[in-house]
């Protein structure tokens, strides 16, 4: 698998960082303008009987992400740009800034994730925390299951802010299940992308 670096640009107030994306993955602007066609392509690769509920579920997820982007400081949305019959596992990875509330620090954010979601270190240094974000919902009368995880990444020289990633992977729709090994493979890809974060030193 080949990789390419995606640099997330620096602003006056935000640090910049780079991630390594696998071949076939792209970064999208927070407005998600280019994601709809990816949703249609991903659903087209699923079994016909599952497409209606899957399309509704994914469009609801995109709508939720758009609403979240207006509330939170979403930076980028990462997703596969090429979907074939052998890669029919809709997945997205959303990156955003998370600012600690008044009187709290970024370390407190991490402690909250450990206490509330049983977050565990992803890396040996403990700079990345990971927790389960699996969800089951009913959409248009069909049960839709999504797998996924949240990740909290420590930002160098930042006392109040952390970088957060959230992965969402379609696991099953109305009894049609995506094999666990496919879900596990996508989880490993998301883990690797998050673990590849490298910060650009400010001048």
N, C-alpha and C positions, 0 to 999 in steps of 0.2 A: 504494500500500500504506500503510495507516494503522498507527501504532505506539502502544503504551502503555507507560508506565514501570512496572517491577516493582521495588519496594524490598525488598532483603534486609535484615532487621532487625539491629540492633546488639545485642550482648550485652556483658557486662562485659569479656570478653577478645577479642571479635571485632569488627573494624570493619564498618561497613555500606556497601553500595554499591547502585546501581540499574543495571538494564539495560533496554533498549528491546526489547519483544517485538512481532513482527508480529501483525496480526489473525489470530485462530485459534490462537495459541500460548498455552500456560499454563505456570505454574510449579507443580511438585509437591514435596511434602515428601520428604525422603530415604528414608522408609519405602516409597515407591513404591506405596502402597495404591491409588492411582487409575490406575495405568499399565496394569494388566491389560486393562481394558476398551478402552483405546486400542489395545493390541496386537491384540485381536480385530477391532476396527473397521478397522485398517490392513490386516490380512490379508484381510478380507472383500472389500476393493477390488482385490485382486490376481487374476490369472488362476487359475481353479480348479485347474489342474494343479500350480500352484506353492504352493498354500496350506498343504499339510501340512508340507513342509520349512520354509517361511517361518515358520509358527506355532511349530514346534519351535525354530527358530533364534532368533526374537525372545524366546520364553519363556526360553530359555537365557541370552540377553543380559540379560533382566530379573533372572533369578536371580543371574547374575554381578554385576550392579550392586548387588543387595541385599547380597550377601556383601561386596562392596567397601565398601559403606556402613557395615558393621559394623566394618571394619578402618580405613578412612580417615575423614576428617572431611568427609563429603559434605554440601553445603549445600542444593542444589536440583537438581531434574531438570526441564529444559525440553523440551517436545514439543508438536506440533500437537494441538489438541483436536478439530479438525474434519477429517475425512478423506472426500473424495469420490472418484469414479472418476477425475477428472482430477488428483487430488492423492495418488495411491496410492504415496507414497514414504515408508515408515516411517523416521523419523529421531528421534534424541534428543540432547540436549546436557546433560551432567552437569557441575556445578560443585562443586569441593571445595577445601579448604585443603591445601597441601603444606608441611610443615615440614622445614627443612634438618637433616641429622643433626648430631650433636655435632661441633664444630670447623669446621663449614661455614656458609655464609651463603646468602641467597636468590640472590645473584649467582652463587654456585657452582652452584645448581640450574639456572640459565639456561645456564651454561657446559656443564654435563653434557648438557642437551638438545641443544645445538649439536653437541657431540662425538659423542653416541650416536645421535641421530636426525636430524642435519643440520637442526636447527631454523633458521628464518629469520624476520626481523622481519615482523610483519603491518602495523605502523603506521610512519609516518615517524620517530617519536621513538624507536622501538626498545623501547617499554615492554611490547610483547606479542610473544612468540615463538610460531611455529606450525610443526608438523611432521606428517608423514603417519602415520596410524594404520590404514591399510588392512589387511584380514585376510581370509584364505581358510581355511575349515574344512569338515569333512565332518560332517553331522548327519543321522542316520537314513538314511545311504547317499547323501545328496544333497550336492553341493558348494554351499556358501553363501559368497558374497563380500560383504563389507561395506567401504564406503568410510568415510572419516572422518579427523579430525585431532585432535591435542592442541594446547592453547594454554596458555602460561604467562604470567600477567599480574603485573607488578610491583605490590606493595602499598605505598603511601606510608608512610613512617616505620616500616616493618617490615624488620628486618635478617635475620630467620630464616624468614620465611614468605612464600609466594607463593600466588596464586589460580590454580587450574588448571581448564580446561574440556576435556572430551573429547566429540567428536561421533561418532555412529555412524549410518551411512546404509546401508540395505539396497540392495545393488547388483545382485545376481543370485542366483537359486536354481535349481540343477539345469538350467542352460542357458537359463532365462528371465531376460533381462537388462532392467534398467531403463535407458532411454536415457541416454547420457552428459550430454546437456543438462539432464536432470532432476536428475542427481547434482550437476552443476556449479551449478545454481540453488540446491539445498539447501546446498551448501558456502558459497555467497555469503551465504545467510541466516544460517548459523551464524557466518561471519566478521563479519557486521554486528552480530549480537547481542553477540559478545565485544568487538568494537571499541567498543560503546556503553557499556561499563562506566564509571560515574562514581562516585567515592568521596565519601562523606559525611564532612565534616570533624568530627573529635571535639572536644568542648568541653574 
